[in-house]
Amino acid sequence: MRLPEGWKEIDGRLMCEFEFGDYEQAKNFVDQISQLFQVHNHHADVHFGWGYVILELMTHDQQAITELDLNLAAAINELR
């Protein structure tokens, strides 16, 4: 399985941390990726605060990383 650039597999999840200059930029990124979640009908666990966003992806009904996760991660990368 080839992981999208910047993403790591940790404890059976795909994870990536994004850094921003301030809270507003991080929040705007979360707003953008929320739209992708709807388009892909797949959602990440999102943690964010001042200058950072951490995303975790896993297909819960499979309890594994699947093509759904890899495709969503690649789409998220295109926003950066």
DSSP file (Angstrom, degrees, kcal/mol; ACC not computed):
  #  RESIDUE AA STRUCTURE BP1 BP2  ACC     N-H-->O    O-->H-N    N-H-->O    O-->H-N    TCO  KAPPA ALPHA  PHI   PSI    X-CA   Y-CA   Z-CA
    1    1 A M              0   0    0      0, 0.0     2,-0.6     0, 0.0     0, 0.0   0.000 360.0 360.0 360.0 123.7    0.0    0.0    0.0
    2    2 A R        -     0   0    0      0, 0.0     0, 0.0     0, 0.0     0, 0.0  -0.814 360.0-143.0 -93.3 122.5    1.5    3.3   -1.1
    3    3 A L        -     0   0    0     -2,-0.6     3,-0.1     4,-0.1    67,-0.0  -0.602  22.4-105.4 -85.3 143.2    0.7    6.2    1.3
    4    4 A P    >   -     0   0    0      0, 0.0     3,-2.1     0, 0.0    -1,-0.1  -0.299  56.3 -76.1 -61.1 152.5   -0.1    9.7    0.1
    5    5 A E  T 3  S+     0   0    0      1,-0.3     3,-0.1    69,-0.0    72,-0.0  -0.227 118.0  13.8 -54.9 131.8    2.7   12.2    0.6
    6    6 A G  T 3  S+     0   0    0      1,-0.3    11,-0.4    -3,-0.1     2,-0.3   0.296 100.3 114.6  87.9  -9.1    3.0   13.3    4.2
    7    7 A W    <   -     0   0    0     -3,-2.1     2,-0.3     9,-0.1    -1,-0.3  -0.705  44.6-166.4 -97.3 147.2    0.7   10.6    5.6
    8    8 A K  E     -A   15   0A   0      7,-2.6     7,-3.1    -2,-0.3     2,-0.7  -0.928  22.9-123.7-127.9 152.8    1.9    7.9    8.0
    9    9 A E  E     +A   14   0A   0     -2,-0.3     2,-0.4     5,-0.2     5,-0.2  -0.887  37.4 170.3 -95.3 118.7    0.3    4.7    9.2
   10   10 A I  E >   -A   13   0A   0      3,-2.7     3,-1.3    -2,-0.7    -2,-0.0  -0.986  66.7 -18.3-132.9 121.7    0.1    4.7   13.0
   11   11 A D  T 3  S-     0   0    0     -2,-0.4    -1,-0.1     1,-0.3     3,-0.1   0.870 128.2 -50.0  51.7  42.9   -1.8    2.1   15.0
   12   12 A G  T 3  S+     0   0    0      1,-0.2     2,-0.3    53,-0.0    -1,-0.3   0.637 119.4 103.1  75.9  14.2   -3.8    1.0   11.9
   13   13 A R  E <  S-A   10   0A   0     -3,-1.3    -3,-2.7    45,-0.1     2,-0.5  -0.928  72.5-122.1-126.4 151.9   -4.8    4.5   11.0
   14   14 A L  E     -AB   9  57A   0     43,-2.9    43,-2.9    -2,-0.3     2,-0.4  -0.829  40.5-176.4 -88.2 127.4   -3.7    6.9    8.3
   15   15 A M  E     +AB   8  56A   0     -7,-3.1    -7,-2.6    -2,-0.5     2,-0.3  -0.964  15.2 170.6-133.1 146.2   -2.5   10.1   10.1
   16   16 A C  E     - B   0  55A   0     39,-1.8    39,-2.7    -2,-0.4     2,-0.5  -0.984  17.9-150.3-151.1 141.2   -1.2   13.5    8.9
   17   17 A E  E     - B   0  54A   0    -11,-0.4     2,-0.4    -2,-0.3    37,-0.2  -0.957  11.9-164.1-113.6 131.7   -0.5   16.8   10.7
   18   18 A F  E     - B   0  53A   0     35,-3.2    35,-2.2    -2,-0.5     2,-0.4  -0.925   8.1-148.2-113.8 138.1   -0.8   20.1    8.9
   19   19 A E  E     + B   0  52A   0     -2,-0.4     2,-0.3    33,-0.2    33,-0.3  -0.859  16.6 179.8-110.8 144.0    0.7   23.3   10.2
   20   20 A F        -     0   0    0     31,-2.8     3,-0.1    -2,-0.4     4,-0.0  -0.868  38.9-112.4-136.2 166.2   -0.7   26.8    9.7
   21   21 A G  S    S-     0   0    0     -2,-0.3     2,-0.3     1,-0.1     3,-0.1   0.723  91.3 -11.1 -75.0 -22.3    0.2   30.4   10.7
   22   22 A D  S  > S-     0   0    0      1,-0.1     4,-1.7    27,-0.1    29,-0.4  -0.949  77.7 -84.3-163.3-179.7   -2.7   30.8   13.0
   23   23 A Y  H  > S+     0   0    0     -2,-0.3     4,-2.8     1,-0.2     5,-0.2   0.897 119.5  56.3 -64.3 -42.8   -6.0   29.5   14.3
   24   24 A E  H  > S+     0   0    0      1,-0.2     4,-2.5     2,-0.2    -1,-0.2   0.888 106.9  49.3 -61.0 -40.9   -8.1   31.1   11.5
   25   25 A Q  H  > S+     0   0    0      2,-0.2     4,-2.0     1,-0.2    -1,-0.2   0.909 111.9  48.9 -64.5 -41.7   -6.0   29.4    8.8
   26   26 A A  H  X S+     0   0    0     -4,-1.7     4,-2.1     2,-0.2    -2,-0.2   0.927 112.0  48.8 -62.9 -44.5   -6.4   26.0   10.6
   27   27 A K  H  X S+     0   0    0     -4,-2.8     4,-2.3     1,-0.2    -2,-0.2   0.900 109.1  52.7 -62.5 -42.1  -10.2   26.5   10.9
   28   28 A N  H  X S+     0   0    0     -4,-2.5     4,-2.1     1,-0.2    -1,-0.2   0.889 108.2  51.3 -61.3 -39.3  -10.5   27.5    7.2
   29   29 A F  H  X S+     0   0    0     -4,-2.0     4,-2.8     2,-0.2     5,-0.2   0.918 108.5  51.1 -63.5 -43.4   -8.7   24.3    6.3
   30   30 A V  H  X S+     0   0    0     -4,-2.1     4,-2.0     1,-0.2    -2,-0.2   0.906 108.7  52.0 -60.5 -41.3  -11.1   22.2    8.4
   31   31 A D  H  X S+     0   0    0     -4,-2.3     4,-1.0     2,-0.2    -1,-0.2   0.909 111.0  48.0 -60.6 -41.8  -14.0   23.9    6.7
   32   32 A Q  H >X S+     0   0    0     -4,-2.1     4,-1.2     1,-0.2     3,-0.6   0.932 112.4  46.6 -65.2 -46.7  -12.5   23.0    3.3
   33   33 A I  H 3X S+     0   0    0     -4,-2.8     4,-2.2     1,-0.2    -1,-0.2   0.808 102.0  65.9 -70.6 -26.2  -11.9   19.4    4.1
   34   34 A S  H 3X S+     0   0    0     -4,-2.0     4,-1.4    -5,-0.2    -1,-0.2   0.876 100.0  52.2 -59.4 -36.1  -15.4   19.0    5.7
   35   35 A Q  H <X S+     0   0    0     -4,-1.0     4,-2.0    -3,-0.6    -1,-0.2   0.890 106.6  52.7 -66.2 -39.0  -16.7   19.6    2.2
   36   36 A L  H  X S+     0   0    0     -4,-1.2     4,-2.9     1,-0.2     5,-0.3   0.883 102.4  59.4 -63.0 -37.5  -14.5   16.8    0.8
   37   37 A F  H  X>S+     0   0    0     -4,-2.2     5,-1.7     1,-0.2     4,-0.9   0.909 107.7  45.8 -57.3 -41.2  -15.9   14.5    3.5
   38   38 A Q  H  <5S+     0   0    0     -4,-1.4     3,-0.3     2,-0.2    -1,-0.2   0.917 112.5  49.6 -68.4 -43.4  -19.3   15.0    2.1
   39   39 A V  H  <5S+     0   0    0     -4,-2.0    -2,-0.2     1,-0.2    -1,-0.2   0.906 119.4  37.7 -61.4 -42.7  -18.2   14.5   -1.5
   40   40 A H  H  <5S-     0   0    0     -4,-2.9    -1,-0.2     2,-0.2    -2,-0.2   0.546 100.6-134.0 -86.4  -8.3  -16.4   11.3   -0.7
   41   41 A N  T  <5S+     0   0    0     -4,-0.9     2,-0.3    -3,-0.3    -3,-0.2   0.908  74.7 105.2  50.6  44.0  -19.0   10.1    1.8
   42   42 A H      < -     0   0    0     -5,-1.7     2,-0.3    -6,-0.2    -2,-0.2  -0.980  56.0-154.2-152.0 142.4  -16.1    9.3    4.1
   43   43 A H        -     0   0    0     -2,-0.3    15,-0.4    15,-0.1     2,-0.3  -0.918   3.9-145.7-130.9 148.0  -15.0   11.2    7.2
   44   44 A A        -     0   0    0     -2,-0.3     2,-0.5    13,-0.1    13,-0.2  -0.695  28.7-110.6-101.8 157.6  -11.8   11.7    9.2
   45   45 A D  E     -C   56   0A   0     11,-2.7    11,-2.1    -2,-0.3     2,-0.4  -0.821  44.0-156.3 -81.1 128.6  -11.3   12.2   12.9
   46   46 A V  E     +C   55   0A   0     -2,-0.5     2,-0.4     9,-0.2     9,-0.2  -0.930  21.4 177.7-119.2 130.0  -10.2   15.9   13.1
   47   47 A H  E     +C   54   0A   0      7,-2.4     7,-3.6    -2,-0.4     2,-0.3  -0.999  18.9 160.2-125.8 126.9   -8.2   17.5   15.9
   48   48 A F  E     +C   53   0A   0     -2,-0.4     2,-0.2     5,-0.2     5,-0.2  -0.991   8.6 143.3-149.3 159.0   -7.2   21.2   15.5
   49   49 A G  E >   -C   52   0A   0      3,-1.9     3,-1.4    -2,-0.3     2,-0.6  -0.791  63.3 -10.1-163.2-155.7   -6.2   24.2   17.4
   50   50 A W  T 3  S-     0   0    0      1,-0.3   -27,-0.2    -2,-0.2     3,-0.1  -0.401 130.6 -16.7 -62.4 106.2   -3.9   27.3   17.0
   51   51 A G  T 3  S+     0   0    0     -2,-0.6   -31,-2.8   -29,-0.4     2,-0.3   0.545 119.7  81.2  81.4   9.1   -1.8   26.6   13.9
   52   52 A Y  E <   -BC  19  49A   0     -3,-1.4    -3,-1.9   -33,-0.3     2,-0.4  -0.996  45.5-170.9-147.3 153.4   -2.4   22.9   13.4
   53   53 A V  E     -BC  18  48A   0    -35,-2.2   -35,-3.2    -2,-0.3     2,-0.5  -0.978  10.7-165.7-137.4 128.6   -4.8   20.3   12.1
   54   54 A I  E     -BC  17  47A   0     -7,-3.6    -7,-2.4    -2,-0.4     2,-0.4  -0.971   8.9-165.7-115.0 127.8   -4.3   16.5   12.8
   55   55 A L  E     -BC  16  46A   0    -39,-2.7   -39,-1.8    -2,-0.5     2,-0.4  -0.914   7.3-168.9-116.0 140.1   -6.3   14.1   10.7
   56   56 A E  E     -BC  15  45A   0    -11,-2.1   -11,-2.7    -2,-0.4     2,-0.4  -0.997   7.6-170.6-126.7 129.1   -6.9   10.4   11.3
   57   57 A L  E     +B   14   0A   0    -43,-2.9   -43,-2.9    -2,-0.4     2,-0.3  -0.965  19.0 142.5-122.7 136.5   -8.4    8.1    8.7
   58   58 A M        -     0   0    0     -2,-0.4     2,-1.0   -15,-0.4     7,-0.2  -0.892  50.7-117.4-163.8 140.5   -9.6    4.5    9.0
   59   59 A T  B >>> -D   64   0B   0      5,-2.3     4,-1.4    -2,-0.3     5,-1.4  -0.745  30.3-159.5 -82.3 106.6  -12.6    2.7    7.5
   60   60 A H  T 345S+     0   0    0     -2,-1.0    -1,-0.2     1,-0.3     3,-0.1   0.843  84.9  53.6 -63.7 -38.5  -14.4    1.8   10.7
   61   61 A D  T 345S+     0   0    0      1,-0.2    -1,-0.3    -3,-0.1    -2,-0.1   0.727 118.3  38.1 -71.8 -17.0  -16.5   -1.1    9.4
   62   62 A Q  T <45S-     0   0    0     -3,-1.1    -1,-0.2     2,-0.2    -2,-0.2   0.572  97.7-140.2 -99.2 -14.6  -13.3   -2.7    8.1
   63   63 A Q  T  <5S+     0   0    0     -4,-1.4     2,-0.3     1,-0.2    -3,-0.2   0.885  73.3  83.6  51.7  41.2  -11.2   -1.7   11.1
   64   64 A A  B   <S-D   59   0B   0     -5,-1.4    -5,-2.3     0, 0.0     2,-0.5  -0.969  91.9 -86.8-158.8 166.5   -8.4   -1.0    8.5
   65   65 A I        +     0   0    0     -2,-0.3     2,-0.2    -7,-0.2    -7,-0.1  -0.748  54.5 176.0 -81.0 127.7   -7.1    1.5    6.1
   66   66 A T    >>  -     0   0    0     -2,-0.5     4,-2.1     1,-0.0     3,-0.5  -0.651  49.3 -86.6-124.3-179.6   -8.8    1.0    2.7
   67   67 A E  H 3> S+     0   0    0      1,-0.2     4,-3.0     2,-0.2     5,-0.3   0.833 124.2  63.5 -58.0 -33.4   -8.9    2.7   -0.7
   68   68 A L  H 3> S+     0   0    0      1,-0.2     4,-2.0     2,-0.2    -1,-0.2   0.919 106.3  43.6 -56.7 -43.8  -11.6    5.1    0.7
   69   69 A D  H <> S+     0   0    0     -3,-0.5     4,-2.6     2,-0.2    -2,-0.2   0.917 114.3  48.7 -68.9 -44.5   -9.0    6.4    3.2
   70   70 A L  H  X S+     0   0    0     -4,-2.1     4,-2.1     1,-0.2    -2,-0.2   0.901 112.6  48.4 -63.8 -41.3   -6.2    6.6    0.6
   71   71 A N  H  X S+     0   0    0     -4,-3.0     4,-2.1     2,-0.2    -1,-0.2   0.905 112.9  47.3 -66.6 -41.3   -8.4    8.4   -1.9
   72   72 A L  H  X S+     0   0    0     -4,-2.0     4,-2.5    -5,-0.3    -2,-0.2   0.909 110.8  52.0 -67.0 -41.3   -9.6   10.9    0.7
   73   73 A A  H  X S+     0   0    0     -4,-2.6     4,-2.3     1,-0.2    -2,-0.2   0.915 110.0  49.3 -60.3 -42.7   -6.1   11.5    1.9
   74   74 A A  H  X S+     0   0    0     -4,-2.1     4,-1.3     2,-0.2    -1,-0.2   0.900 111.1  49.6 -63.5 -40.6   -4.9   12.2   -1.7
   75   75 A A  H  X S+     0   0    0     -4,-2.1     4,-0.6     1,-0.2    -2,-0.2   0.892 109.7  51.3 -65.7 -39.5   -7.9   14.6   -2.2
   76   76 A I  H >X S+     0   0    0     -4,-2.5     3,-1.4     1,-0.2     4,-0.5   0.912 105.7  56.0 -62.8 -42.2   -7.0   16.4    1.1
   77   77 A N  H >< S+     0   0    0     -4,-2.3     3,-1.2     1,-0.3    -1,-0.2   0.841  98.0  62.7 -59.1 -33.2   -3.4   16.8   -0.1
   78   78 A E  H 3< S+     0   0    0     -4,-1.3    -1,-0.3     1,-0.3    -2,-0.2   0.744  95.4  60.8 -66.2 -21.9   -4.6   18.5   -3.3
   79   79 A L  H <<        0   0    0     -3,-1.4    -1,-0.3    -4,-0.6    -2,-0.2   0.711 360.0 360.0 -75.3 -20.1   -6.0   21.3   -1.1
   80   80 A R    <<        0   0    0     -3,-1.2    -1,-0.2    -4,-0.5    -2,-0.2   0.442 360.0 360.0 -87.5 360.0   -2.6   22.2    0.3
